[in-house]
């Protein structure tokens, strides 16, 4: 477990008239970047990334990382901080993001936490702690994975914590192993360590969602654009840096399929279809995760009646922030 000093449970500012923390969450391709830029201008805020794959250096096209030229001079933090050789580490991200938010508030500016990685967002804003690791146990689990594959490990997780298994893909070996490790270390279900309702920060949490068909179409168009923008060239360069052996980055949506295309295992159209299918599933899981938060205010970017403009959405979001601050 993290010590009290590592967790640093002191509350942040965020009261009316002072520096704010606003979270903009939602599934991939929903339109978070456009809204976050508008909010940052309106609130005099800096943006803290909460997309787990945008933490990696060189993973730009496939993660829809906003180019610096399109950031409108607004400071963006926690982009490109990890090498692709690094394994995802939510507890380290928690430490870095909380420190960044406090530094932004110390400059008397507001902070926007923006992204679609639900666990990373909750790790920052909720009182969520993380068990340590057991290297010997983890080595045993990975040896078992090498011997029998992920399916028996996933079946074991379903027996021990069905709710945790439901939130994971059966072939996501890294997450399955981590869940089994936590269960073994703590003697509790993995879901017992998921976010509680009490906040670490006083904040406004806004969720964006779209009509399902609209979101699916945006995902497919984004993937086509990624290939046109040179995703395969980006992947080829990352493979020279060790992408194929990277514990987390190699499994990222688009990168796994693009690498398989470069290895001759998938044709281009098959790689794009597989990426789109996996991304749609991922978007559903993102929405399911965010729906657990009773304190989130949802804004519909599009529905059966059509799509809101960025200006209309910004006005609604600012209304949510104002109402949140006026609520005792």
Secondary structure, 3 states (H helix, E strand, C coil): CCCHHHHCCCCCCCCCCCCCEEEEEECCCCCHHHHHHHHHHHHCEEEEECCHHHHECCCCCCCCCCCHHHCCCCCEECCCCECCCCCCCHHHHHHHHHHHHHHHHHCCCEEEEEECCHHHHHHHHECCCCCCCCHHHHHHHHHHHHHHCHHHHHHHHHHHCHHHHHCCCCCCHHHHHHHHHHHHHHCCCHHHHCCCCCECCCCEEEEEECCHHHHHHHHHHHHHHHHHCCHHHHHHHHHHCCHHHCCCHHHCCCHHHHHHHHCCCCCHHHHHHHHHHHHHHHHHHHHHHHCCCCCCEEEECEECCEECCHHHHHHHHHHHHHHHHHCC
